[in-house]
Amino acid sequence: MGIMMYALKKMVEAGYVPFIPPTLVNEFALFGSGYFKGLNYDFNTDEIYQVANSDKDQKGVISKNKKFLVGTAEPSLLSYYYNETLKEEDLPVKVCGFSQCYRSEIGSYGKDTKGIYRVHEFMKVEQVVFAKADVEESNKIQEEMLSLSKKLHEDLGLPYRVLQICTGDMSAGKYRAFDIEAWMPGLNRYGETGSSSNFTDWQARRLNVRYVDKSGKKKFVYMLNNTALATPRTLIAILENHQQKDGSVVVPEVLREYVGKERISI
């Protein structure tokens, strides 16, 4: 919780409006944000939990809408402006979501299953920005978002690296993407602790989020997202990089006000 509270504090200081967004969403939110690998949910490929039971609408009629648990706050935050038209002077809109996240990890069985590196439920603080339709400006915003994550890793005393993802490894809709990875001594390698994506107007066209520019013309916004910090991989990196010879772990100074101690002993 100390990791999450510190990340949320730094996001608010950077001008991001904090949300505790819904973790139970309708199908359109996941389609709109691109979390389905195809046009519809496919349990064979999509790492998403679908809620099995149906619910009722306000009139007591069984709803035909499918419900899902989010794997990140991004779909909920993006859908907040579904079918809306914003004003250019209000852009960029910067929000961050603190939420539980759920992933079925299809295709990951047998890989990193020991310990807490790959889990089905975790917490994360996610950044989302709605920007003007300008590639150069959106790239600059993405770099600013990524720099916040880098600063958080530095504040926690974690060795890290940033990888720019090549076109062939990016999922559908992404224009530009980066991964940030922290060094994990127990694995003797870097492990992904976050990612940053610029979708330009791909998600906005699906969610129909536009803005009116100064000339009165309607344009689709550009949508960007970035992981501020997530558990449990950040926790793994802290425990392993700050462990002492006697087995205790020194708590990073920036987390001590939340954790309540300077060292964790067995």
C-alpha positions in Angstrom: 0.0 0.0 0.0 3.0 2.3 0.6 4.0 1.9 -3.0 0.5 2.7 -4.2 0.0 5.7 -2.0 3.4 7.2 -2.9 2.7 6.7 -6.6 -0.7 8.3 -6.2 0.7 11.3 -4.3 3.4 11.9 -7.0 0.7 11.7 -9.8 -1.5 14.3 -8.1 1.6 16.6 -7.6 2.2 16.2 -11.3 -1.3 17.5 -12.1 -3.2 14.2 -12.7 -6.7 14.0 -11.3 -7.1 10.9 -9.2 -9.8 8.3 -9.8 -10.8 5.1 -8.1 -12.4 3.7 -11.3 -14.8 0.8 -11.8 -13.1 -2.6 -12.1 -16.3 -4.2 -13.4 -17.0 -2.9 -16.9 -19.2 -3.5 -20.0 -17.8 -5.0 -23.2 -17.6 -1.7 -25.0 -15.0 -0.4 -22.6 -12.6 -3.2 -23.4 -13.3 -3.2 -27.1 -12.9 0.6 -27.2 -9.5 0.5 -25.5 -8.3 -2.4 -27.5 -8.1 -5.1 -24.8 -9.7 -7.7 -27.0 -7.2 -9.2 -29.5 -10.1 -9.4 -32.0 -13.4 -7.6 -32.4 -15.1 -9.6 -29.7 -14.1 -11.3 -26.5 -12.3 -14.7 -27.0 -11.7 -16.7 -23.9 -9.0 -18.6 -25.7 -6.7 -15.6 -26.3 -7.9 -12.7 -24.2 -6.3 -12.5 -20.7 -9.6 -11.2 -19.2 -12.0 -12.5 -16.7 -15.7 -12.5 -17.8 -18.3 -12.5 -15.0 -20.5 -15.6 -15.5 -23.7 -14.5 -13.9 -26.2 -12.1 -15.5 -27.5 -9.0 -13.8 -30.8 -7.0 -14.1 -31.4 -3.5 -15.3 -33.4 -0.9 -13.5 -36.7 -2.4 -14.8 -35.8 -5.8 -13.5 -35.1 -7.2 -17.0 -32.1 -9.6 -17.4 -29.3 -7.6 -19.0 -27.7 -8.9 -22.2 -24.6 -6.8 -21.6 -21.5 -8.9 -20.8 -19.5 -7.9 -17.8 -15.7 -8.1 -17.3 -13.0 -7.5 -14.7 -10.4 -5.0 -15.9 -6.7 -5.8 -16.2 -5.9 -2.1 -15.7 -7.6 1.2 -14.9 -7.1 2.3 -18.5 -10.4 1.1 -20.1 -12.5 2.6 -17.3 -10.7 5.9 -17.5 -10.9 6.1 -21.3 -14.6 5.3 -21.2 -15.3 8.1 -18.8 -15.5 10.4 -21.9 -17.3 7.9 -24.1 -19.3 9.6 -26.9 -18.3 13.1 -25.6 -17.0 16.1 -27.3 -14.4 18.1 -25.4 -13.0 21.6 -26.0 -9.5 22.2 -27.2 -8.7 24.6 -24.4 -9.4 21.9 -21.9 -6.8 19.6 -23.4 -4.7 17.8 -22.4 -6.9 16.1 -19.8 -4.7 14.2 -17.3 -6.1 11.5 -15.0 -4.8 8.6 -13.0 -6.6 5.6 -11.6 -5.8 3.5 -8.5 -7.4 0.1 -8.9 -7.3 -3.6 -8.4 -6.4 -5.4 -11.7 -7.3 -8.9 -12.8 -5.6 -11.0 -15.5 -6.2 -14.6 -16.4 -2.7 -15.0 -17.8 -3.8 -17.3 -20.6 -0.7 -18.8 -22.3 1.5 -18.1 -19.3 1.0 -21.4 -17.5 4.4 -22.9 -16.6 6.1 -19.6 -17.0 7.2 -17.6 -13.9 4.6 -19.4 -11.9 6.6 -19.5 -8.7 6.5 -16.6 -6.3 4.5 -13.5 -7.0 6.0 -12.4 -10.3 2.9 -13.5 -12.3 -0.4 -13.3 -10.5 -4.1 -13.0 -11.3 -4.9 -10.0 -9.1 -2.8 -7.0 -8.2 -2.9 -3.2 -7.7 -1.8 -0.5 -10.0 -1.7 3.3 -10.5 -2.3 4.1 -14.1 -1.9 7.4 -16.0 -4.2 8.3 -18.9 -4.0 11.5 -21.0 -6.5 12.8 -23.6 -4.5 15.1 -25.9 -4.9 17.2 -29.1 -4.5 15.5 -32.5 -0.8 16.4 -32.8 1.8 13.6 -33.1 4.7 15.7 -31.9 2.8 17.0 -28.9 1.5 13.6 -28.0 5.0 12.1 -28.2 6.2 14.8 -25.8 3.4 14.0 -23.4 4.3 10.3 -23.5 7.9 11.1 -22.7 6.8 13.2 -19.7 4.6 10.4 -18.5 7.5 7.9 -18.9 9.8 10.3 -17.0 7.5 10.2 -14.0 7.7 6.4 -13.9 11.5 6.6 -14.2 11.6 9.1 -11.3 9.5 6.8 -9.2 12.0 3.9 -9.8 14.9 6.2 -8.9 13.1 7.3 -5.7 12.7 3.7 -4.7 16.4 3.0 -5.4 15.7 0.5 -8.2 18.1 -0.1 -11.1 16.0 0.0 -14.3 16.1 0.2 -18.0 13.7 1.5 -20.7 13.0 -0.4 -23.9 11.3 1.1 -27.0 9.1 -1.6 -28.5 9.5 -2.4 -32.2 6.5 -2.3 -34.5 6.2 -6.1 -34.8 5.9 -6.5 -31.0 3.3 -3.8 -30.4 -0.3 -4.8 -30.1 -3.1 -3.5 -32.3 -3.6 0.3 -32.4 -0.4 1.4 -30.8 1.6 4.1 -32.5 4.6 4.2 -30.1 5.3 2.1 -27.0 7.9 1.7 -24.3 8.5 -0.8 -21.4 10.2 0.0 -18.2 12.0 -2.9 -16.4 13.5 -3.1 -13.0 16.5 -5.3 -12.1 15.4 -8.4 -10.1 18.5 -10.2 -8.6 16.5 -13.3 -7.8 15.7 -13.8 -11.5 19.2 -12.5 -12.6 17.5 -10.4 -15.2 15.3 -7.3 -15.7 11.5 -7.8 -15.2 8.8 -5.6 -16.7 7.3 -3.2 -14.1 5.3 -0.9 -16.5 4.6 0.2 -20.0 3.8 3.4 -21.9 1.6 3.6 -25.0 0.6 6.3 -27.5 -2.5 5.2 -29.5 -3.0 8.5 -31.3 -6.7 8.4 -32.3 -7.2 4.6 -32.6 -8.9 4.2 -29.2 -10.7 7.5 -29.6 -12.4 6.4 -32.8 -13.7 3.3 -31.1 -14.9 5.2 -28.1 -16.0 8.3 -30.1 -14.2 10.8 -28.0 -13.6 14.1 -29.9 -12.9 17.7 -29.4 -13.6 21.0 -31.1 -10.5 22.9 -32.2 -10.2 26.6 -32.4 -11.6 26.8 -35.9 -14.7 24.9 -34.9 -13.7 21.6 -36.5 -14.3 18.3 -34.7 -11.3 16.0 -34.3 -10.7 12.7 -32.4 -8.5 13.2 -29.4 -5.2 11.3 -29.0 -5.1 8.8 -26.1 -2.1 7.8 -24.1 -1.5 5.6 -21.1 1.4 4.8 -18.8 2.0 2.6 -15.7 3.0 4.8 -12.8 3.7 1.8 -10.5 2.2 -1.6 -10.1 2.4 -4.5 -7.6 3.7 -7.0 -7.1 6.7 -6.7 -9.4 7.8 -3.4 -7.9 7.6 -5.0 -4.5 9.8 -7.9 -5.7 12.4 -5.4 -7.0 12.4 -3.5 -3.7 12.7 -6.7 -1.5 15.5 -8.1 -3.6 17.5 -5.0 -4.2 17.3 -3.7 -0.6 17.8 -7.0 1.2 20.6 -7.0 3.7 23.0 -9.8 4.8 20.9 -10.6 7.9 17.8 -11.1 5.7 16.2 -7.8 6.7 15.0 -5.3 4.0 15.7 -1.6 4.2 12.5 0.4 3.3 13.1 3.1 0.7 13.1 6.4 2.4 10.2 7.8 0.4 8.0 4.9 1.6 8.7 5.1 5.3 5.9 7.4 6.2 3.5 4.9 4.8 5.2 1.7 6.0 5.9 3.1 9.5 9.4 1.7 9.8 12.9 1.9 8.3 13.6 -1.8 8.1 11.5 -4.9 7.7 13.0 -7.9 9.7 12.0 -11.6 9.5 
